[in-house]
């Protein structure tokens, strides 16, 4: 029943297709196999070594700059989780998903970034506030995929925003689901800042703190 409720809420959150398997920038290996165009974009980072901080393209040109930071913990909620990859992608400040193609004709969302947690489990993204299409009933959101060592990648509920004017229009059940991954925004020195910790589970599941 819980899974059915979660799926129903995700439908009410957004009418935009999930692009996780339709994106690419550059392969992190030297070969491009048959599954290259179909695999999750989480694996398509170009850097040889990811680090705990990354910046979404066009960040410097946007007015509403946003810093998202936090700690990813092991299932005990105390021990920092090292070497966890977190991938995000989002619409631009007008609510449009800017799609591009790489040299191998794989499509990807342009505004995206990857981080890999350090020994302290820390991660930081520098991005900008996503927009939403005029008259759209979807919440503002930043999509997420996570991968911890030795496990398959996992799609997480998107980051939502506590100041979204559509929050009061959600049903109580959907609002309760949205709150779990909701960013509480503060403004400091001309930048929006949000802190969100994440807890890994023993099984292949992850929750926000």
LOSEVO-739724 format. One line per field, with one value per residue: residue number from 1; x, y, z of N, C-alpha, C in turn; residue in three letters. Coordinates in nm, 4 decimals. Layout:
<pts>
n c(NUM/...)
n_u c(X/...)
n_v c(Y/...)
n_w c(Z/...)
ca_u c(X/...)
ca_v c(Y/...)
ca_w c(Z/...)
c_u c(X/...)
c_v c(Y/...)
c_w c(Z/...)
res c(ALA/...)
</pts>
This chain:
<pts>
n c(1/2/3/4/5/6/7/8/9/10/11/12/13/14/15/16/17/18/19/20/21/22/23/24/25/26/27/28/29/30/31/32/33/34/35/36/37/38/39/40/41/42/43/44/45/46/47/48/49/50/51/52/53/54/55/56/57/58/59/60/61/62/63/64/65/66/67/68/69/70/71/72/73/74/75/76/77/78/79/80/81/82/83/84/85/86/87/88/89/90/91/92/93/94/95/96/97/98/99/100/101/102/103/104/105/106/107/108/109/110/111/112/113/114/115/116/117/118/119/120/121/122/123/124/125/126/127/128/129/130/131/132/133/134/135/136/137/138/139/140/141/142/143/144/145/146/147/148/149/150/151/152/153/154/155/156/157/158/159/160/161/162/163/164/165/166/167/168/169/170/171/172/173/174/175/176/177/178/179/180/181/182/183/184/185/186/187/188/189/190/191/192/193/194/195/196/197/198/199/200/201/202/203/204/205/206/207/208/209)
n_u c(0.0834/0.1960/0.3862/0.2167/0.0898/0.3094/0.3826/0.1516/0.1623/0.3970/0.3134/0.1299/0.2993/0.4511/0.4304/0.6188/0.8240/1.0499/1.3885/1.5987/1.7125/1.7697/1.9847/2.3105/2.6557/2.9449/3.1276/3.2484/3.4278/3.6460/3.5201/3.2215/2.9491/2.6754/2.4714/2.5050/2.3473/2.1173/2.1664/2.1658/2.2084/2.3648/2.6074/2.7508/2.9457/3.2165/3.4553/3.7621/3.8118/3.5708/3.4625/3.3571/3.2192/3.0326/2.9302/2.6457/2.5912/2.5802/2.5483/2.6867/2.5698/2.3111/2.0525/1.9225/2.0952/2.1853/2.2833/2.3220/2.3721/2.5030/2.5120/2.5741/2.4704/2.5480/2.3354/2.2925/2.2533/2.4453/2.7154/2.9309/2.8900/3.1101/3.2327/2.9949/2.7967/2.6170/2.3820/2.2412/1.9796/1.8006/1.5280/1.5629/1.5721/1.3304/1.1690/1.2079/1.3370/1.6468/1.7520/2.0188/2.2530/2.5156/2.8380/2.7914/2.5312/2.3569/2.0967/2.0683/1.9993/2.0899/2.1450/2.2959/2.4743/2.7403/2.8392/3.0739/3.0857/3.3018/3.5373/3.4027/3.1443/3.0316/2.8567/2.8163/2.6317/2.6433/2.4072/2.1099/1.7910/1.5330/1.2912/0.9392/0.7034/0.4783/0.1519/0.1690/0.1075/0.2957/0.5356/0.8214/1.1372/1.4279/1.5835/1.7041/1.9553/2.1080/2.4019/2.5489/2.8558/2.8919/2.6219/2.3206/2.2225/1.9885/1.6812/1.5849/1.3260/1.2504/1.4272/1.2263/1.0750/1.0302/0.9042/0.7345/0.4514/0.2521/0.2394/0.0370/-0.1839/-0.1636/-0.2765/-0.3139/-0.1739/0.0043/0.1448/0.2734/0.4508/0.6076/0.7332/0.9379/1.1586/1.2024/1.3502/1.4529/1.4731/1.7132/1.8238/2.1354/2.3927/2.3309/2.2710/2.0806/2.0487/2.0488/2.0254/2.0506/2.0410/2.1076/2.0075/2.1337/1.9959/1.9973/1.8991/1.8476/1.7667/1.6893/1.6666/1.5611/1.6822)
n_v c(-0.1210/0.1221/0.1636/0.1987/0.4356/0.6100/0.6091/0.7198/0.9760/1.0713/1.0914/1.2978/1.5026/1.5668/1.6107/1.5817/1.3811/1.1335/1.1632/0.9916/0.7779/0.8820/1.0465/1.2011/1.2861/1.2437/0.9426/0.7464/0.5534/0.3935/0.2661/0.2316/0.0677/-0.1530/-0.0974/0.1632/0.3912/0.3404/0.3104/0.4310/0.7808/0.8423/0.7108/0.8454/1.0400/1.2645/1.3198/1.1814/1.1366/1.1795/1.4331/1.5684/1.7997/1.9764/2.1627/2.2834/2.3358/2.6724/2.7967/3.0282/3.2301/3.2626/3.4265/3.3466/3.1874/2.8713/2.6725/2.3430/2.1290/1.8667/1.5639/1.2249/0.9339/0.6092/0.3186/0.3307/0.5907/0.7505/0.6958/0.8289/0.7964/0.6908/0.7492/0.7462/0.8008/1.0749/1.1953/1.4661/1.6321/1.8855/2.1163/2.4296/2.7785/2.8618/2.6498/2.4633/2.1619/2.1428/1.9838/1.7981/1.6489/1.4110/1.3338/1.0779/1.0615/1.0334/1.1412/1.4000/1.5724/1.9009/2.0602/1.9489/1.7463/1.5752/1.4224/1.2748/1.1314/1.2337/1.1207/1.2030/1.1828/1.3994/1.6173/1.8578/2.0683/2.3246/2.5174/2.6402/2.7953/2.5933/2.6468/2.6449/2.5445/2.7841/2.7951/2.5345/2.2466/2.1217/2.0631/2.2653/2.1201/1.9117/1.6478/1.3233/1.0689/0.7971/0.6155/0.3686/0.2068/-0.1195/-0.1676/-0.1433/0.1431/0.3902/0.5514/0.8438/1.0222/1.3444/1.6490/1.8803/2.2053/2.4136/2.6581/2.6454/2.7485/2.5686/2.3697/2.3833/2.2949/2.0250/1.6920/1.5713/1.3322/1.3289/1.5593/1.4859/1.2960/1.4578/1.6254/1.4726/1.4835/1.7474/2.0666/2.3139/2.6415/2.8968/3.2338/3.3773/3.6061/3.6784/3.4354/3.1357/2.8811/2.5411/2.2653/1.9198/1.6072/1.2582/0.9224/0.6017/0.2747/-0.0664/-0.2458/-0.2019/0.0812/0.4238/0.7040/1.0396/1.2705)
n_w c(0.0000/0.0767/-0.1288/-0.3451/-0.2725/-0.2723/-0.5456/-0.6560/-0.5492/-0.6657/-0.9269/-0.9040/-0.8350/-1.0646/-1.4174/-1.6014/-1.8080/-1.6788/-1.7161/-1.6740/-1.8134/-2.0564/-2.1148/-2.1542/-2.1283/-2.1381/-2.1723/-1.8975/-1.9417/-2.1813/-2.3854/-2.5827/-2.5399/-2.6391/-2.4587/-2.3939/-2.4706/-2.3349/-2.0679/-1.7267/-1.6758/-1.4645/-1.4818/-1.6705/-1.6318/-1.6989/-1.5728/-1.4532/-1.1863/-0.9555/-0.7238/-0.4034/-0.4543/-0.6961/-0.9893/-1.1509/-1.5010/-1.6310/-1.3912/-1.2984/-1.4453/-1.3624/-1.1764/-0.9391/-0.7467/-0.6044/-0.3354/-0.2475/0.0114/0.2236/0.4269/0.3592/0.5139/0.6534/0.7142/0.9879/1.0448/1.1531/1.0882/0.8477/0.4934/0.2593/-0.0748/-0.2217/-0.5017/-0.6155/-0.8328/-1.0061/-1.1887/-1.3733/-1.4640/-1.6463/-1.5391/-1.6345/-1.6394/-1.8375/-1.9763/-2.0878/-2.3543/-2.4948/-2.7324/-2.7309/-2.8806/-2.9568/-3.0106/-2.8023/-2.5941/-2.3464/-2.0380/-2.0059/-1.7765/-1.5165/-1.2724/-1.0951/-0.7882/-0.5572/-0.2510/0.0169/0.2704/0.4940/0.4212/0.2978/0.0680/-0.1977/-0.4065/-0.6480/-0.7890/-0.9473/-0.8825/-0.9923/-1.2508/-1.3393/-1.5855/-1.7271/-1.5991/-1.5305/-1.3267/-1.1804/-0.9197/-0.8364/-0.8942/-0.8417/-0.9871/-0.8758/-0.8634/-0.7040/-0.6073/-0.4228/-0.3206/-0.4555/-0.4947/-0.6942/-0.8924/-0.7728/-0.8067/-0.6528/-0.4752/-0.6076/-0.5138/-0.3539/-0.2832/-0.0046/-0.0280/-0.2396/-0.4153/-0.4825/-0.2954/-0.0861/-0.2326/-0.2653/-0.1811/0.1566/0.1905/-0.0289/0.0258/0.2610/0.1601/-0.0091/0.1716/0.2795/0.1097/0.0880/0.0413/0.2628/0.2273/0.2743/0.2650/0.2074/0.1926/-0.0714/-0.1932/-0.2250/0.0153/0.1057/0.3242/0.3283/0.4594/0.3952/0.4373/0.3968/0.3454/0.4717/0.2862/-0.0705/-0.0620/0.0138/0.2308/0.3097/0.5532)
ca_u c(0.0000/0.2848/0.4442/0.1117/0.0735/0.4260/0.3720/0.0433/0.2100/0.4938/0.2357/0.0707/0.4070/0.5097/0.3859/0.7351/0.8848/1.1768/1.4879/1.7181/1.7738/1.7754/2.0793/2.4526/2.7540/3.0627/3.1441/3.3576/3.5156/3.6977/3.4387/3.0797/2.8839/2.5374/2.3831/2.5471/2.2383/2.0056/2.2030/2.1403/2.3045/2.4536/2.7372/2.8042/3.0315/3.3368/3.5758/3.8239/3.7896/3.4686/3.4849/3.2351/3.1595/3.0182/2.8521/2.5581/2.6184/2.5106/2.5334/2.7386/2.4875/2.1757/2.0316/1.8838/2.1939/2.1434/2.3813/2.2618/2.4811/2.4567/2.5916/2.5110/2.5065/2.5156/2.2014/2.2776/2.2226/2.5535/2.8423/2.9330/2.9030/3.2130/3.2327/2.8594/2.7758/2.4853/2.3670/2.1199/1.9505/1.6877/1.4914/1.6254/1.4960/1.1983/1.0957/1.2317/1.4490/1.7327/1.8048/2.1279/2.3047/2.6606/2.8936/2.7420/2.3873/2.2764/2.0349/2.0861/1.9568/2.2120/2.1685/2.3153/2.6037/2.7713/2.9341/3.1094/3.1098/3.4355/3.5431/3.3048/3.0101/2.9794/2.8345/2.7705/2.6013/2.6143/2.3138/2.0204/1.6535/1.4634/1.1609/0.8365/0.6325/0.3615/0.0252/0.1941/0.0681/0.4028/0.6197/0.9615/1.2070/1.5582/1.5811/1.8218/1.9865/2.2172/2.4637/2.6490/2.9442/2.8444/2.4779/2.2697/2.1757/1.8517/1.6156/1.5255/1.2265/1.3199/1.4269/1.1214/1.1089/0.9280/0.8340/0.6581/0.3122/0.1596/0.2380/-0.0941/-0.2838/-0.1481/-0.3492/-0.2328/-0.0841/0.1105/0.2266/0.3579/0.5587/0.6940/0.8107/1.0535/1.2743/1.1859/1.4575/1.4125/1.5635/1.7495/1.9011/2.2515/2.4939/2.2863/2.2576/1.9917/2.1225/1.9664/2.1010/1.9680/2.1144/2.0490/2.0470/2.1256/1.9379/2.0670/1.8541/1.8753/1.6724/1.7523/1.5717/1.6130/1.6720)
ca_v c(0.0000/0.2384/0.1847/0.2536/0.5748/0.6851/0.6251/0.8141/1.1102/1.1129/1.1314/1.4308/1.6002/1.6085/1.5507/1.5790/1.2485/1.1178/1.1515/0.9252/0.6876/0.9474/1.1546/1.1653/1.3896/1.1741/0.8152/0.7397/0.4464/0.4187/0.1963/0.2662/-0.0575/-0.1530/-0.0427/0.2995/0.4873/0.3049/0.3051/0.5509/0.8897/0.8471/0.6552/0.9168/1.1526/1.2738/1.3316/1.0551/1.1272/1.2694/1.4784/1.5914/1.9276/1.9950/2.2803/2.2651/2.4345/2.8022/2.8458/3.1643/3.3259/3.2666/3.5213/3.2778/3.0824/2.7793/2.5760/2.2301/2.0565/1.7748/1.4451/1.0957/0.8446/0.4681/0.2866/0.3645/0.7328/0.8164/0.6766/0.8883/0.7020/0.7345/0.7035/0.7366/0.8943/1.1370/1.2635/1.5486/1.7057/1.9745/2.2126/2.5602/2.8705/2.8832/2.5240/2.3798/2.0684/2.1732/1.8562/1.8014/1.5182/1.4031/1.2940/0.9442/1.0788/1.0066/1.2637/1.4222/1.7010/1.9814/2.1112/1.8303/1.7411/1.4544/1.4301/1.1501/1.1744/1.2171/1.0345/1.2534/1.1670/1.5295/1.6494/1.9944/2.1087/2.4643/2.5174/2.7560/2.7571/2.5507/2.7068/2.5531/2.6013/2.8654/2.7223/2.3944/2.2062/2.0436/2.1320/2.2870/2.0011/1.8701/1.5014/1.2634/0.9260/0.7711/0.4827/0.3389/0.1004/-0.2567/-0.1775/-0.0811/0.2802/0.4027/0.6806/0.9004/1.1273/1.4704/1.7579/1.9805/2.3309/2.4461/2.7810/2.6250/2.7875/2.4579/2.2755/2.3759/2.2315/1.8800/1.6186/1.5529/1.2178/1.3719/1.6589/1.4125/1.2367/1.5644/1.6815/1.3882/1.5259/1.8916/2.1564/2.4362/2.7402/3.0193/3.3242/3.4305/3.6673/3.6787/3.2990/3.0451/2.7690/2.4346/2.1518/1.7987/1.4840/1.1392/0.7994/0.4778/0.1639/-0.1933/-0.2907/-0.1002/0.1921/0.5406/0.8007/1.1719/1.3024)
ca_w c(0.0000/0.0830/-0.2601/-0.4311/-0.2317/-0.3193/-0.6900/-0.6827/-0.5163/-0.7661/-1.0446/-0.8813/-0.8272/-1.1910/-1.5426/-1.6897/-1.8129/-1.6077/-1.8213/-1.6207/-1.9094/-2.1876/-2.1025/-2.1619/-2.1570/-2.1878/-2.1059/-1.8028/-1.9848/-2.3150/-2.4846/-2.5857/-2.5724/-2.6872/-2.3562/-2.3625/-2.4851/-2.2481/-1.9276/-1.6472/-1.6942/-1.3489/-1.5181/-1.7860/-1.5947/-1.7814/-1.4911/-1.4131/-1.0425/-0.9025/-0.5871/-0.3260/-0.4937/-0.8400/-1.0274/-1.2669/-1.6058/-1.6312/-1.2540/-1.2808/-1.5191/-1.3078/-1.0681/-0.8151/-0.7221/-0.4995/-0.2852/-0.1762/0.0774/0.3269/0.4560/0.3359/0.6230/0.6460/0.7636/1.1299/1.0561/1.2260/1.0189/0.7131/0.3821/0.1656/-0.2144/-0.2761/-0.6125/-0.6234/-0.9615/-1.0113/-1.3122/-1.3458/-1.5677/-1.6313/-1.4549/-1.6952/-1.6309/-1.9556/-1.9732/-2.2025/-2.4006/-2.5918/-2.7735/-2.7321/-3.0095/-2.9891/-3.0368/-2.6830/-2.5433/-2.2038/-1.9823/-1.9968/-1.6414/-1.4333/-1.2040/-1.0190/-0.6772/-0.4895/-0.1139/0.0733/0.3887/0.5909/0.3659/0.2574/-0.0730/-0.2231/-0.5434/-0.6766/-0.9007/-0.9446/-0.8561/-1.1144/-1.2747/-1.3861/-1.6988/-1.6951/-1.5834/-1.4970/-1.1920/-1.1183/-0.8237/-0.8708/-0.8476/-0.8917/-0.9866/-0.8124/-0.8689/-0.6108/-0.6149/-0.3221/-0.3676/-0.4486/-0.5147/-0.8160/-0.8770/-0.7227/-0.8276/-0.5317/-0.4967/-0.6356/-0.4180/-0.3680/-0.2164/0.0941/-0.0623/-0.3627/-0.3920/-0.5083/-0.1834/-0.0190/-0.3175/-0.2623/-0.0779/0.2767/0.1689/-0.1195/0.0957/0.3547/0.0819/-0.0599/0.2825/0.3078/0.0292/0.0682/0.0815/0.3326/0.1680/0.3438/0.1799/0.2773/0.1054/-0.2102/-0.2442/-0.1529/0.0728/0.1623/0.3768/0.3311/0.4826/0.3354/0.5065/0.3208/0.4184/0.4523/0.1567/-0.1734/-0.0484/0.0731/0.2808/0.3458/0.6956)
c_u c(0.0866/0.3443/0.3426/0.0903/0.1872/0.4188/0.2642/0.0867/0.3101/0.4244/0.1782/0.1782/0.4450/0.4511/0.4990/0.7935/1.0179/1.2842/1.6088/1.7874/1.7843/1.8736/2.2199/2.5374/2.8787/3.0810/3.2602/3.4446/3.5587/3.6144/3.2936/3.0039/2.7410/2.4444/2.4107/2.4308/2.1234/2.0395/2.1707/2.2487/2.3969/2.5941/2.8092/2.8880/3.1610/3.4652/3.6310/3.7997/3.6844/3.5097/3.3523/3.1645/3.1489/2.9227/2.7731/2.5916/2.5273/2.4929/2.5732/2.6517/2.3489/2.1668/2.0043/1.9762/2.1552/2.2576/2.3075/2.3754/2.4243/2.5549/2.5099/2.5645/2.4768/2.3812/2.1820/2.2458/2.3300/2.6847/2.8387/2.9565/2.9984/3.1893/3.0930/2.8441/2.6320/2.4809/2.2370/2.1032/1.8192/1.6482/1.5665/1.5363/1.3600/1.1148/1.1151/1.3504/1.5292/1.8024/1.9125/2.1631/2.4567/2.7087/2.8504/2.5902/2.3003/2.2241/2.0568/2.0315/2.0831/2.2452/2.1734/2.4534/2.6153/2.8609/2.9614/3.1527/3.2525/3.4287/3.4433/3.1616/2.9502/2.9565/2.7864/2.7475/2.5825/2.5282/2.2301/1.8778/1.5863/1.3304/1.0581/0.7563/0.5082/0.2361/0.0458/0.1544/0.1754/0.4788/0.7568/1.0416/1.3434/1.5636/1.7121/1.8325/2.1092/2.2729/2.5686/2.7330/2.8821/2.6963/2.4380/2.2277/2.0287/1.7989/1.5527/1.4134/1.3006/1.3309/1.3098/1.1577/0.9952/0.8498/0.7491/0.5104/0.2112/0.1512/0.1006/-0.2024/-0.2729/-0.2415/-0.2573/-0.1322/0.0327/0.2022/0.3223/0.4754/0.6582/0.7853/0.9392/1.1779/1.2724/1.3059/1.3989/1.5172/1.5864/1.8315/2.0134/2.3519/2.4575/2.2701/2.1556/2.0728/2.0244/2.0563/2.0078/2.0560/2.0357/2.0987/2.0278/2.0628/2.0174/2.0267/1.8819/1.7685/1.7403/1.6441/1.6398/1.5911/1.6198)
c_v c(0.1257/0.2690/0.2459/0.4002/0.6598/0.7104/0.7258/0.9566/1.1590/1.1547/1.2705/1.5379/1.6532/1.5353/1.5429/1.4388/1.2463/1.0823/1.0676/0.8369/0.7499/1.0627/1.1054/1.2889/1.3260/1.0481/0.8205/0.6174/0.4748/0.3516/0.2365/0.1428/-0.0391/-0.0837/0.1044/0.3990/0.4601/0.3084/0.4365/0.6547/0.9048/0.8012/0.7363/1.0386/1.1476/1.2790/1.1943/1.0317/1.2286/1.3159/1.5182/1.7219/1.9337/2.1107/2.2508/2.3710/2.5573/2.8609/2.9921/3.2700/3.3451/3.3617/3.4513/3.1575/3.0004/2.6846/2.4693/2.1477/1.9642/1.6616/1.3211/0.9993/0.6989/0.4436/0.3169/0.5115/0.8136/0.8118/0.7385/0.7820/0.7585/0.6764/0.6743/0.8421/0.9448/1.2227/1.3413/1.6077/1.7797/2.0556/2.3431/2.6522/2.9071/2.7553/2.4309/2.2871/2.0886/2.0453/1.8770/1.6590/1.5219/1.3546/1.1538/0.9420/1.0386/1.1373/1.2755/1.5587/1.7819/2.0232/1.9942/1.8333/1.6104/1.4893/1.2892/1.1866/1.1467/1.1286/1.0772/1.2425/1.2950/1.5384/1.7933/2.0135/2.2597/2.4669/2.6454/2.7064/2.7150/2.6230/2.6001/2.6227/2.6778/2.7785/2.5740/2.3672/2.1205/2.1290/2.1614/2.1690/1.9844/1.7187/1.4452/1.1140/0.9045/0.6312/0.4689/0.2203/-0.0381/-0.2755/-0.1079/0.0625/0.2819/0.5427/0.7249/0.9959/1.2583/1.5580/1.8496/2.1016/2.3761/2.5732/2.7676/2.6578/2.6762/2.3576/2.2690/2.3065/2.0795/1.8179/1.6010/1.4400/1.2569/1.4732/1.5903/1.3460/1.3433/1.6197/1.6027/1.4328/1.6767/1.9702/2.2792/2.5424/2.8585/3.1050/3.3860/3.4819/3.6559/3.5413/3.2232/2.9243/2.6693/2.3212/2.0318/1.6760/1.3651/1.0175/0.6800/0.3697/0.0370/-0.2568/-0.1805/0.0073/0.3028/0.6372/0.9325/1.1937/1.4445)
c_w c(0.0000/-0.0525/-0.3549/-0.4007/-0.2839/-0.4680/-0.7259/-0.6559/-0.6193/-0.8938/-1.0246/-0.8716/-0.9644/-1.3092/-1.6425/-1.6918/-1.7385/-1.7084/-1.7807/-1.7226/-2.0475/-2.1869/-2.1232/-2.1794/-2.2156/-2.1074/-2.0089/-1.8285/-2.1272/-2.4241/-2.4710/-2.6340/-2.6176/-2.5885/-2.3258/-2.3669/-2.3891/-2.0998/-1.8579/-1.6703/-1.5753/-1.3853/-1.6253/-1.7502/-1.6738/-1.7001/-1.4558/-1.2646/-0.9994/-0.7634/-0.5240/-0.3608/-0.6456/-0.8667/-1.1539/-1.3723/-1.5950/-1.4916/-1.2416/-1.3473/-1.4590/-1.1886/-0.9353/-0.7919/-0.5993/-0.4637/-0.2060/-0.1171/0.1843/0.3467/0.4227/0.4413/0.5877/0.7146/0.9118/1.1519/1.1253/1.1468/0.8796/0.6062/0.2785/0.0267/-0.2690/-0.3853/-0.6084/-0.7495/-0.9603/-1.1505/-1.2939/-1.4681/-1.5459/-1.5490/-1.5129/-1.6946/-1.7481/-1.9328/-2.1012/-2.2464/-2.5060/-2.6326/-2.7700/-2.8689/-3.0511/-3.0019/-2.9180/-2.6257/-2.3932/-2.1657/-1.9512/-1.8530/-1.5429/-1.3707/-1.1263/-0.9001/-0.6257/-0.3491/-0.0687/0.1979/0.4958/0.5395/0.3111/0.1060/-0.0838/-0.3724/-0.5471/-0.8026/-0.8948/-0.9225/-0.9867/-1.1276/-1.3062/-1.4943/-1.6541/-1.6979/-1.5551/-1.3525/-1.1251/-1.0182/-0.8846/-0.8151/-0.9126/-0.8763/-0.9322/-0.8430/-0.7813/-0.6336/-0.5057/-0.3683/-0.3508/-0.4683/-0.6445/-0.7877/-0.8352/-0.7504/-0.6960/-0.5699/-0.5218/-0.5116/-0.4519/-0.2811/-0.1255/0.0609/-0.1891/-0.3381/-0.4170/-0.3935/-0.1160/-0.1014/-0.3190/-0.1593/0.0421/0.2587/0.0794/-0.0529/0.1930/0.2821/0.0360/0.0490/0.3062/0.2307/0.0038/0.1203/0.1490/0.3000/0.2615/0.2486/0.2619/0.1764/-0.0422/-0.2729/-0.1597/-0.1075/0.1323/0.2086/0.3860/0.3472/0.4279/0.4118/0.4141/0.4085/0.3905/0.3221/0.0556/-0.1704/0.0311/0.1196/0.3095/0.4935/0.7148)
res c(UNK/UNK/UNK/UNK/UNK/UNK/UNK/UNK/UNK/UNK/UNK/UNK/UNK/UNK/UNK/UNK/UNK/UNK/UNK/UNK/UNK/UNK/UNK/UNK/UNK/UNK/UNK/UNK/UNK/UNK/UNK/UNK/UNK/UNK/UNK/UNK/UNK/UNK/UNK/UNK/UNK/UNK/UNK/UNK/UNK/UNK/UNK/UNK/UNK/UNK/UNK/UNK/UNK/UNK/UNK/UNK/UNK/UNK/UNK/UNK/UNK/UNK/UNK/UNK/UNK/UNK/UNK/UNK/UNK/UNK/UNK/UNK/UNK/UNK/UNK/UNK/UNK/UNK/UNK/UNK/UNK/UNK/UNK/UNK/UNK/UNK/UNK/UNK/UNK/UNK/UNK/UNK/UNK/UNK/UNK/UNK/UNK/UNK/UNK/UNK/UNK/UNK/UNK/UNK/UNK/UNK/UNK/UNK/UNK/UNK/UNK/UNK/UNK/UNK/UNK/UNK/UNK/UNK/UNK/UNK/UNK/UNK/UNK/UNK/UNK/UNK/UNK/UNK/UNK/UNK/UNK/UNK/UNK/UNK/UNK/UNK/UNK/UNK/UNK/UNK/UNK/UNK/UNK/UNK/UNK/UNK/UNK/UNK/UNK/UNK/UNK/UNK/UNK/UNK/UNK/UNK/UNK/UNK/UNK/UNK/UNK/UNK/UNK/UNK/UNK/UNK/UNK/UNK/UNK/UNK/UNK/UNK/UNK/UNK/UNK/UNK/UNK/UNK/UNK/UNK/UNK/UNK/UNK/UNK/UNK/UNK/UNK/UNK/UNK/UNK/UNK/UNK/UNK/UNK/UNK/UNK/UNK/UNK/UNK/UNK/UNK/UNK/UNK/UNK/UNK/UNK/UNK/UNK/UNK)
</pts>
